[in-house]
Amino acid sequence: MPEEVLFKSESDQSREEIASYLRKVADNLDNSNAITLEAGTESVTLTPPARPTFEVKAEREGPAGNMTERSIEFELEWDENGGDESGGSSQLEIE
């Protein structure tokens, strides 16, 4: 499926700084507020619906035989037109 990147930011951060960003997103979700992402002169504001699809992915990447890069990705997905984007049905647990 084609995609258009509306905003992207990538920088080294401390674990505490990352936790602060994630807390702000969580607070906005708890309070049904829009989420505004800003970096320099770029910004985008998105308003997730009451029940977006939540995707969590852990990956190992790198060239064959040397896959040393690890990542955790958190993604909220929804259809702007209100369509159902039902994903997997298994219950996520994070410890």
Residue pairs with C-beta under 8 A, 6 or more apart in sequence:
6 44
6 46
7 37
7 39
7 42
7 43
7 44
9 37
9 39
9 42
13 21
22 74
25 35
27 33
28 34
28 35
29 35
29 48
32 50
34 45
34 46
34 47
35 45
35 46
35 47
35 48
36 43
36 44
36 45
36 46
37 43
37 44
37 45
37 46
48 76
48 78
49 78
49 82
52 76
52 77
52 78
52 85
53 76
53 77
53 78
53 85
53 86
53 87
54 74
54 75
54 76
54 77
54 87
54 92
55 73
55 74
55 75
55 76
55 77
55 87
56 72
56 73
56 74
56 75
56 92
56 94
57 71
57 72
57 73
57 75
58 70
58 71
58 72
58 73
59 70
59 71
59 73
60 67
60 69
60 70
61 67
61 69
61 70
61 71
62 68
62 69
77 85
77 87
78 85
79 85
